[in-house]
Amino acid sequence: MRIAFTAPMKPLDDPVPSGDRTMGRLILRALETAGHEVSVASRFRAWRKDGGVDMQLALEAEARREAARIAREWQSDGTRPDAFLTYHLYHKAPDWIGPALADAFDLPYVVIEASRAPKRRTGPWSHGFAAADAALARADRVAALHSADLGCLKEVVPADRLEICPPFLDEAPFRDAASSRSAATSPLRLLAVGMMRPGDKRASYRLLADALALLAGRPWQLTIAGDGPCRTEIAGWFDPERVTFTGALAGNDMPALYAAQDVLVWPAIREAFGFVFLEAQASGLAVVGGDTFGVPEVVADGSSGLLSPEGDTTAFAANIRRLIDDPGLVARLSSGARANIAKRHSLASGAQRLDALMQAASATYAARSGALPS
């Protein structure tokens, strides 16, 4: 199947690394692994930090001009695809391009990862909210990455077009780098990975620092990988004798970093699911995390990691303490982490699910349009 792709939240070649960019790239790779031909139809970014109906009206006009440009290209060079796929839309990043082209060229339209906040139906994001709802209503299949998004999506997407597609990664580089890693040591080697920016990331670092302060008498060392505008402030929260800052690392350097640690510790304040949890488990690390949104769907609590209520510093510290005091538990969670990735979150499993998603979308579109599936 020839699939046209766009990511209105963040283009795949955006220079700023993030889990969103990584997941988008993996979706393309998984589809290609499944035998599909995927092309990026547009780099248009609909996301804006601040709302305003006038701004979004102007943005819609720009998006529709981009859709018209793509339509002319497809018509002139005969490259009409078999389906259109959009990754990650919501009121701050609606998709006007995909539905317009799907309608113009009689294509199945698919959305992977969408969130919906009904409180945005009115106010400065009302136009973007309506546009996102229109795209979801047009979609022949919508795949959420975790069940926390399903409730609100059910209000606009029919149940027979809505499903969960768990996030996945290419586990091979992490598995291979960790193939010769040693058993957990004392002091326990802890790792945190995250951008150092204001908001939820800063809040996660604050909770982590406060939790470790409760464990000052226990044997641990922490490595922190990440950088950003809050680095100086965040560094001041941690004991310099026990914490090493690596700064931001290239993607190719991450498998070796994970392989040199024992436990990933990340509170995940307000995070959708936290891509670092997948990378850590693929590397055989036990996980201590916050029970936030989709995190419990990628970390098997009690089997591959230990989760605590979001924002609960005391409970988070208690889970780290359990691992410091019980090396056997670290080993069991390490084994469970690798098994969890192999069973549910590998590239192969992602390719299989996305292939089924695209085939189902084609069948749905064919049934309601009277066309034969591609």
N, C-alpha and C positions, 0 to 999 in steps of 0.2 A: 504494500500500500504506500502511495506517495502522500506524505503528510506535511502540510504547511504549519509552521510553529511561530508563536510569538509569546513574549513574557512581559506584559504591561507593568508589572511590579518592578522588574529589574532586568535589563538585557543581559544575555549570557556573557557578553564580553565587557561588562562593566568592570572598571579597574579596582573597585573596592570588594574585597573578598567577603563572603557571607554564606550562611547555610542556604539561603534562598538561591543564590547564584549556583552553588554546588548542586543543589537538588535539581535545578533546571537543566544543568549540563548532564546530569545522570539520567534524566528522563530521555533526552535525545540518545544517549549512548545505549540505554536499555531497548529503546525502540529499534535502533539499528541492529542491536544484537538479535532481536526477534525477527529481523529480515525486512524491516520497513525502511523506506527512503525518506529521510526527514530533511527539510530545508527551512531555514529561518526566513520567514516571509517579511518580517519587519523588526527593526530595533526600536521602534517607537515606545517611549516610556510614558505611561499615563500617570504614574505615581507623582503625587505632590504632597509635601509636608503639611501645608496649610490649606484650609478649605475656602469656599466662596463659589457661589453659583455662576457669577460672571466669568470667573477664571475657568470653571469646568465647561461652560458653554464654548469658550474660545478653544479649550483643549479638545473638545469633541469635534469642532470644525477642523482642527488640524489633523485629528485622527481620521476623519472621513476623507480628507484630501490624500492622506497616506493610503487609505484603502483604495481610492480611485487610481492612484499611481500603480499599486500592485495589480489591480484588475487590468489595467492597460498592458502591463508586462506579460501577464498570463495569456492575454488574448493575442498579443503580437508574437510571442515565442512558443505558444502551444504548451505551456507548462502547468496547466490546470491540475491541481492536486486531487487526491481522492477524499481527503478529509482535512479539516482545520482544527488544530489543537492549541489551546491557550493555557499557559501555566500561571497560576496565582492571580486571581482578581478579587477585588472587593471595592468598597466605596472610595477609597483613596487611589485605587488603580483599576478603574473599570476598563472593559474591553469593548470598544466600538468597532474595531477593525475586523475581528474574527466573525462576528455575526453578520456584518455587512457583506463580507466576501462569501460566507457560507450561503447566504440567501441569493446572492447574485449568480453563483456558480452551481447551485443545487448540491451542496456538500453537507455531510454530517459534521456537526460541530461538537467538540469535546472540551471540557474544562477539567484540569487537574489542580487541585487545591483552591478552594474558595472559602471565604469566611463572610459572615453576614451579621451586622449589628443593627437590629430594627430601630434602635434609638436614633440612628442616622437618617431615618426616613424624612425627617424635617431638619431644618437648620442649614449650616454652611456646606454640608456634604450631601444635601438632598438630591442634587442632580447626579452626582456620582453613584449614590445608592440606587437610584432608579435605573441608571444605565447598567450597573452590575446585575440588578434583578432581571432586567430585560435579557441580558446575555445568558443568565442561568436558566431562564424560562425557555430560551431558544435551544439550549444544549440538548443533545441526544444522549449524552452521558456526562455526569459530574462525579468526579472521584475526590473525596476528602482524604487527607492524609491521616486523620485521627477522628475518633467519634465525637470529640468535643464540638466539632463544627456541624455535626449532622442536624442537631435540633432545629436551628434557625434555617438551615438550607431546606429542610423538609417543607417549609412554608411556601417555597417557590418552585422547588424541583420535585416532580412526581417520584414516588418511592421506587418505581420500577426503573428509574433512570439514575438513581443515586446509590453510590457504594463507597466503601473504604478501600484505598490502595495504600498499604503501609509504606512508609519511606524505606529506602534501601540505599546501598552504597556498593562500590567496587571494593570488596573486602580483601582482595588478593594482596595488594601492597602492605596492608596492615598485618595480615596473617603471616606473610612471608618475613617481614621485619621482626616479628615477635616469635618466630619459630625457635629461636635459641635463647629466649629470655629466661632469666633465673627466677626461682621462687621468691616470694615476698621476703623482704629483709627487715631488719630492725636497725635504725628507725624506718618506719613504713614510708615508702616513697609515694607522695601524693602529687597529683597533677590537676591544674585548672587551666582551661583554654577558653578565652573569650576576648572580644574587643573591649577596649577600655573607653567606653563612651558614656555620656550622661543617660539617665533613665534606668531601664531595667538591668542592663549590664552592670552599671555602677552599683545598683542595689544588690545584685548577686555577689559582687566582690565584697560589699560591706557585710553581708550576712556571713560569708565565708570567713572573713577576718575575725568577726565576733565569735564565730563557732570555734575557731582554732585557739582563740584567746582562752576559751574554757578548757582547753586541752594542753595548757602550757607545761604541765607536769608529765605528759605522755611523750613517747619517742616518735617523732615524725619529722619529715622534711617535705617542703612544698616547692614545686616548680610551677611557675606561671608563664604561659605563652600567650602573648597578646600585646597590643599597643593601642594608643589612641589619646584623645585630648585629656582624659582623666588619669593618665598614668602616674604623674607625680603625686596626685592626691591619693590614689589607690596604693601606691608603694609605701606611703607613710602609715598605712594601717597594719602592715605586716612586720614581723620580727626579721630584720635583715640578716640575722645569724642563722635563720632556719628557712629562708625563702630565697629562691633564685628566679630572676626575671630574664627570660630569653628574648623578649621583644617579639615582634611579629615574625613568623617563620613562613617560608614558602611551602606550598602544598607538598612538594616532594620531600621536605624535611620532616613532615609530621609523623610518618610511620616509625621512624627511628626514635623520635621523642616519646611516643606512646610506649614503645617497646622497652624503654629504660625505666618505666614507672610501674607501680603496683595498683594504684587506685585513682580513678577520676573522681574529683570532688567538685560538684557544680550545683548551686541552688536553683538555677533555671527559673528565676523570677519572671513570670509572664511570658515564658517562651513557648512557642507552638509545640516543639518536641525536642529541639536541641540536637543538631547534627553531630556534635562532639560525642554524644552518648553512643551513636552508632560506631564511630571511629574507634572509641575506647574499647567497646565490647569486641569489635573485630580484632583488636590487638590483644585480647585476653585480659583486659583490666576489669577488676571489680568496679562497681559504680556506687557512689553515694550521691543522690540527687534529690531535687524537690519534686513532689507529686503535683505536677503542673500540666494542665491541658493534655497534650499527647505524650508526655514523658512516660507514664505508666504503660503506654502501648508500644514503646520501644525498649524499655527497661523492665524486665520481669522481676518484680519486687520479691525478694527472698530467694530468687534463683540466679539472676545475673547481677543484682544490685540491691541496695537498700534505699527506699524512698521515705521521705518525711513530709509532713504537711507544708505546703508552700509558705515561706516566710517564717517558719518555726526554727529559730536559731538553736534552741536547746535540743530539740529532736534531731536536728542535723548533726550537731556535735556528738550526740549520743550514738548515732550510727557510725561516725568515724571512730569513736572510742571502741565500739564493738569490734571493728576490724583491726585496730591496733592491738587489742587484747586477745584476738583469736586468729592466728595465722591460718589455721585450718579453714575457717570461714572464708578468708580471702581466696584460698585455693579453690574452694567449692564454687564461689561466685565467679572466679576467673574461668573455670571450665563451663559454667552455665552461660557466661557471656558469649563465648565462642559458639556454643550450641544455639543460642538465641539468634545470632546473626545468620548462621548457616541455615536455620529452619525458616526464618521469616523475612530477613532483611538483606539477602544477598543480591548481587546484580542479576543472577539467573532468575531468582524469584520475582524480582521487579520486572524483568523482561517478559516473563510469562504472564504476569498480571496486566501489564500495559497492552500486550498483544490481545488479550481477551477483552480488555476495555475498548480498544479500537474496533474490534470485530463486532462487539455488542452495539456500539454506537452506529456502525454501518447498518446493522440489522434493524435497529430502531428507526433510523431515518428512512430506510427502504419501506418499512411497514407503514409509516404515516405519510409517505409521499407517493407511494405506489411504484417506486423505482426498484430496480434490482440492486442488491448490495454490490459494492465495488470488490 
